[in-house]
């Protein structure tokens, strides 16, 4: 078990942007960093990383947390493994104390698949480098293919001897579970023989470098033996979300801002050894949405480099529409007949391959149009089908400007009316939207008009502009409101408590103390349950003499409170466009929230009280009516006096904030 102090030291040393940046391409937007969410497919970035708070939040799928949460969710790590990963990254030594048998069992259960795969990878490596058969059969094969030893070790290549149960017996000797060996596909389901036999082995890593699966290439010349066999899907290996070489290539892809996609394992390895490291492989399978999303998180630019034969052309076209749907900038380069990326770079070298790609890669529309035009020459019916095919691909592009440019280019290439292409494109897009809406309606997944605190918050700096606004010198901009809802005002107070509770106001008291002592009598009257819980907890912390900090809520044991805090602390630090459209207030005049916490506090507490007083006036109005109907003059007199005092307080606040309150 990792000592608590070591865990704390690692947490304090961890920078969320460093960790997430290992897996997601981030670009700065204000004080936050923005990228494509690694937890769900999206075309528009909604994944926010807040370096100041050391947290992340996706406003698309709702995933949120700190660096440890990210590693646990993204890499399927246990808490301890996430801490170890961070410890290695920040060079913090971890001296673990002895675990209990129960803790050992829990850790082993969580990491068992990776452990067994790692054992197998070491076994295959040992058989390659340390046995006569491995050296003579497999190592010589890799060297004939032009691979150096450092490359072989970097990619975890190995050898599975043509023996019935060598791995199985060794695994038993080391105490590995037969059930886990079956799950990973390393042994047969009846546990009598090894699955990989007589094959050179390619290790498939996940994005953090852990061994997820294997592929084995036969050394046999018999045509009845499949050339490649692969591990089955497991909890740690999902084929349609895995690209071979992604772990080794991710940094190079980000640096080059381009991903080169090839078909085979050896293509990736040979190009990487030659210095072209931004390469991944689909491993001979059709491209999937999950694989393309993996690419897009690192770069929007994809170059497909396939063999120039008919099979290579078909493979390139198969993944094209999916890549366009992901809004990738796709170029295609087909190698000369008789060459694949491996053979080309071995024969001609990296510089010539780079030059070939630069000179011969074509934009997808030029590639597809040129290819299909040759097949439809002289046949108007086929030509019409070709045009629909190409427009169908263009219609997949989400960006309307990019789509328009491609339609114009297509019209010029095919010598057809651009308006006709636009009409066809719109028809396809409309049909696709209709299908999506119908599908969502049937599955109950249609968007809801209701709002809850887990969704992206409106970015109003002091509540709902329909009800109130900051003061302005212009009489024409004087807002009006009826304060029919309390949720916005309650939320504003809670947001200020979480974000700025420990900040000191000019009065010399903390924001939390200023607010909570002012609204102490209203704590029982919060209408939103979540906000009520937070307000009461803050008040208790204040009574206990404890500071109210954002960190307290980021690591809160109540998941609802934790999610609310992380969502708040990662939301945009900006004004709603409504302030420009409705009130004429320029956005550039808004100071950042962090430097304006005092004004936020004063506004928040005033409008909270305005809301509560407005609600109280409404209640008093009903009580006065009831007293009048019941001829209860004593209560009537009392309620009228209270009404006058409340109205006076409300009018003073309304005057202070330069607003007009509409009667209900």
TATABEL-V800928 format. One record per backbone hydrogen bond with DSSP energy under -0.5 kcal/mol. NH is the residue of the N-H (numbers start at 0). CO is the residue of the C=O. E is the energy in kcal/mol with one decimal. If there is no record, write none. Layout:
# TATABEL-V800928
<<NH/CO/E> <NH/CO/E>>
This chain:
# TATABEL-V800928
<<6/2/-2.1> <7/3/-2.4> <8/4/-2.6> <9/5/-2.4> <10/6/-2.5> <11/7/-2.4> <12/8/-1.5> <13/9/-1.4> <15/13/-0.5> <17/14/-0.8> <18/14/-1.7> <19/15/-2.7> <20/16/-1.7> <21/18/-1.4> <22/19/-2.1> <23/19/-2.4> <24/296/-2.8> <25/23/-0.6> <26/33/-2.7> <28/31/-3.0> <31/28/-1.5> <32/48/-2.5> <33/26/-3.2> <34/46/-1.9> <39/36/-0.5> <44/42/-0.5> <45/34/-0.6> <46/34/-2.1> <47/45/-0.7> <47/56/-3.3> <48/32/-2.8> <49/54/-3.1> <50/30/-0.5> <50/48/-0.8> <53/49/-1.5> <54/49/-1.5> <55/64/-2.8> <56/47/-2.7> <57/62/-3.0> <58/45/-2.5> <58/56/-0.6> <61/57/-1.4> <64/55/-2.0> <69/65/-2.3> <70/66/-2.3> <71/67/-2.4> <72/68/-2.5> <73/69/-3.2> <74/70/-2.1> <75/71/-0.5> <76/70/-1.0> <81/77/-2.2> <82/78/-2.2> <83/79/-2.5> <84/80/-2.7> <85/81/-2.3> <86/82/-2.6> <87/83/-2.6> <88/84/-2.1> <89/85/-2.4> <90/87/-1.0> <91/86/-2.7> <92/90/-0.6> <94/92/-0.6> <95/93/-0.8> <96/0/-3.4> <103/99/-2.5> <104/100/-2.3> <105/101/-2.1> <106/102/-2.4> <107/103/-2.7> <108/104/-2.4> <109/105/-2.2> <110/106/-2.2> <111/107/-0.9> <114/110/-2.4> <115/111/-2.6> <116/112/-2.2> <117/113/-2.6> <118/114/-2.2> <119/115/-2.3> <120/116/-2.5> <121/117/-2.1> <122/118/-2.2> <123/119/-2.8> <124/120/-2.1> <125/121/-2.7> <126/122/-2.4> <127/123/-1.4> <128/124/-2.5> <129/125/-2.7> <134/130/-2.3> <135/131/-2.5> <136/132/-2.8> <137/132/-0.6> <137/133/-0.9> <138/133/-3.0> <139/134/-1.1> <140/136/-0.8> <141/137/-2.5> <142/138/-2.3> <143/139/-2.3> <144/140/-1.6> <145/142/-1.7> <146/141/-2.2> <151/147/-2.1> <152/148/-2.4> <153/149/-2.1> <154/150/-2.1> <155/152/-0.8> <156/151/-2.4> <157/200/-2.0> <158/123/-1.6> <159/198/-3.0> <160/158/-0.6> <162/160/-2.3> <168/164/-2.7> <169/165/-2.1> <170/166/-2.9> <171/167/-2.4> <172/168/-2.3> <173/169/-1.6> <174/171/-1.5> <175/170/-2.7> <180/176/-1.9> <181/177/-2.1> <182/178/-2.3> <183/179/-2.2> <184/181/-1.1> <185/180/-1.8> <186/180/-1.1> <187/192/-2.5> <190/187/-2.0> <193/163/-3.5> <194/185/-2.5> <195/185/-0.5> <196/194/-0.6> <197/159/-1.2> <198/159/-1.7> <199/216/-2.2> <200/157/-2.5> <201/214/-3.3> <202/154/-0.6> <202/200/-0.5> <203/212/-2.7> <204/202/-0.6> <205/209/-2.6> <208/205/-1.9> <211/203/-2.7> <211/209/-0.6> <212/203/-1.8> <214/201/-2.1> <215/228/-2.9> <216/199/-2.8> <217/226/-2.4> <218/197/-1.9> <224/221/-1.1> <228/215/-1.8> <230/213/-2.3> <233/236/-1.9> <236/233/-0.8> <238/236/-0.6> <240/237/-1.9> <241/238/-1.7> <243/280/-1.8> <245/242/-1.7> <248/244/-2.0> <249/245/-1.6> <252/248/-2.6> <253/249/-1.9> <254/250/-2.2> <255/251/-2.7> <256/252/-1.6> <257/252/-1.3> <258/300/-2.4> <259/277/-2.7> <260/258/-0.6> <260/302/-2.9> <261/259/-0.5> <261/279/-2.5> <267/263/-1.6> <268/264/-2.2> <269/265/-2.8> <270/266/-2.0> <271/267/-2.4> <272/268/-2.3> <273/269/-1.7> <274/271/-1.2> <275/270/-2.7> <276/274/-1.1> <278/276/-1.6> <279/259/-2.2> <280/243/-1.9> <281/261/-1.9> <283/262/-1.1> <284/281/-1.5> <290/239/-0.7> <291/287/-2.1> <292/288/-2.3> <293/289/-1.6> <294/290/-1.6> <295/291/-2.6> <296/292/-1.6> <297/294/-1.8> <298/294/-2.0> <301/299/-0.6> <301/328/-2.3> <302/258/-2.8> <303/301/-0.5> <303/330/-3.0> <304/260/-2.9> <304/302/-0.6> <305/303/-0.6> <305/332/-1.5> <307/338/-0.6> <312/308/-2.1> <313/309/-2.4> <314/310/-2.3> <315/311/-2.1> <316/312/-2.2> <317/313/-2.1> <318/314/-1.2> <319/316/-0.6> <320/316/-0.7> <322/318/-2.1> <323/319/-2.2> <324/320/-2.3> <325/321/-1.3> <326/323/-2.0> <327/322/-2.0> <328/299/-3.4> <329/327/-1.0> <330/301/-2.4> <331/361/-2.6> <332/303/-3.1> <334/305/-2.3> <334/332/-0.5> <338/335/-1.8> <343/339/-2.6> <344/340/-2.2> <345/341/-2.0> <346/342/-2.2> <347/343/-3.1> <348/343/-0.5> <348/344/-1.3> <352/348/-1.6> <353/349/-2.8> <354/350/-2.3> <355/351/-2.4> <356/352/-2.6> <357/353/-2.5> <358/354/-2.3> <359/355/-2.4> <360/356/-2.1> <361/331/-2.8> <363/329/-1.5> <366/362/-2.4> <367/363/-2.9> <368/364/-2.4> <369/365/-2.2> <370/366/-2.1> <371/367/-2.5> <372/368/-2.5> <373/369/-1.2> <374/370/-0.6> <375/371/-0.9> <375/372/-0.7> <378/375/-2.2> <379/377/-0.6> <382/378/-2.3> <383/379/-2.3> <384/380/-2.1> <385/381/-2.4> <386/382/-2.3> <387/383/-2.1> <388/384/-2.2> <389/385/-2.5> <390/386/-2.7> <391/387/-2.4> <392/388/-1.5> <393/389/-2.4> <394/390/-2.5> <395/392/-1.3> <396/393/-1.8> <397/323/-0.6> <399/397/-0.6> <402/398/-2.5> <403/399/-2.1> <404/400/-2.1> <405/401/-2.1> <406/402/-2.2> <407/403/-2.1> <408/404/-2.2> <409/405/-2.8> <410/406/-2.4> <411/407/-1.8> <412/408/-2.3> <413/409/-2.6> <414/410/-1.0> <415/410/-1.7> <420/416/-1.6> <421/417/-2.5> <422/418/-2.4> <423/419/-2.3> <424/420/-2.7> <425/421/-2.7> <426/422/-2.2> <427/423/-2.1> <428/424/-2.6> <429/425/-2.8> <430/426/-2.1> <431/427/-2.4> <432/428/-2.5> <433/429/-2.4> <434/430/-2.2> <435/431/-2.3> <436/432/-2.7> <437/433/-2.6> <438/434/-2.4> <439/435/-2.7> <440/436/-2.5> <441/437/-2.1> <442/438/-2.1> <443/439/-0.9> <444/439/-2.4> <445/439/-0.8> <454/451/-2.0> <462/459/-0.7> <464/462/-0.5> <466/463/-2.0> <467/463/-2.1> <474/472/-0.6> <476/473/-1.5> <477/474/-1.4> <478/476/-0.6> <480/659/-1.5> <489/485/-2.7> <490/486/-2.7> <491/487/-2.3> <492/488/-2.0> <493/489/-2.2> <494/490/-3.1> <495/491/-2.1> <496/492/-2.2> <497/493/-2.5> <498/494/-2.9> <499/495/-2.8> <500/496/-1.2> <502/499/-2.1> <504/502/-0.5> <504/508/-3.0> <507/504/-2.5> <510/502/-2.4> <511/500/-2.1> <513/509/-2.4> <514/510/-2.5> <515/511/-2.9> <516/512/-2.0> <517/513/-0.9> <518/514/-2.1> <521/518/-2.1> <522/518/-0.6> <522/519/-1.2> <524/521/-2.0> <525/522/-0.8> <528/526/-0.7> <531/527/-2.4> <532/528/-2.3> <533/529/-2.1> <534/530/-2.7> <535/531/-2.4> <536/532/-2.1> <537/533/-2.6> <538/534/-2.1> <539/535/-2.1> <540/536/-2.4> <541/537/-2.4> <542/538/-2.3> <543/539/-2.0> <544/541/-1.3> <545/540/-2.7> <548/546/-0.8> <552/548/-0.8> <552/549/-0.7> <553/549/-2.1> <554/550/-1.8> <555/552/-1.3> <558/556/-0.7> <561/557/-2.6> <562/558/-2.9> <563/559/-2.3> <564/560/-2.5> <565/561/-2.5> <566/562/-2.5> <567/563/-2.4> <568/564/-2.7> <569/565/-1.0> <570/566/-0.6> <570/567/-1.0> <573/571/-1.3> <578/575/-1.7> <579/576/-1.0> <580/576/-2.6> <581/577/-3.0> <582/577/-0.8> <583/579/-1.1> <584/578/-2.5> <585/583/-0.6> <588/585/-1.4> <589/586/-2.0> <590/588/-0.6> <594/591/-0.6> <595/591/-0.6> <595/592/-1.4> <596/593/-0.6> <599/595/-2.3> <600/596/-2.5> <601/597/-2.5> <602/598/-2.8> <603/599/-2.9> <604/600/-2.6> <605/601/-2.1> <606/602/-2.7> <607/603/-1.9> <608/604/-2.2> <609/605/-2.5> <610/606/-2.3> <611/607/-2.4> <612/608/-3.1> <613/609/-2.5> <614/610/-2.4> <615/611/-2.4> <616/612/-2.6> <617/613/-1.7> <618/614/-1.9> <619/615/-2.8> <620/616/-2.3> <621/617/-1.5> <622/618/-2.2> <623/619/-2.8> <624/620/-1.9> <625/621/-2.4> <626/622/-2.6> <627/623/-2.3> <628/624/-2.4> <629/625/-2.2> <630/627/-1.0> <631/626/-2.5> <632/630/-1.2> <635/631/-2.3> <636/632/-2.6> <637/633/-2.0> <638/634/-3.0> <639/635/-2.1> <640/636/-2.0> <641/637/-2.3> <642/638/-2.7> <643/639/-2.2> <644/640/-1.9> <645/641/-2.7> <646/642/-2.7> <647/643/-2.2> <648/644/-2.3> <649/645/-2.6> <650/646/-2.8> <651/647/-2.1> <652/648/-2.1> <653/649/-2.6> <654/650/-2.5> <655/651/-2.5> <656/652/-2.2> <657/654/-0.9> <658/653/-2.6> <659/478/-2.0> <661/480/-3.3> <661/659/-0.6>>
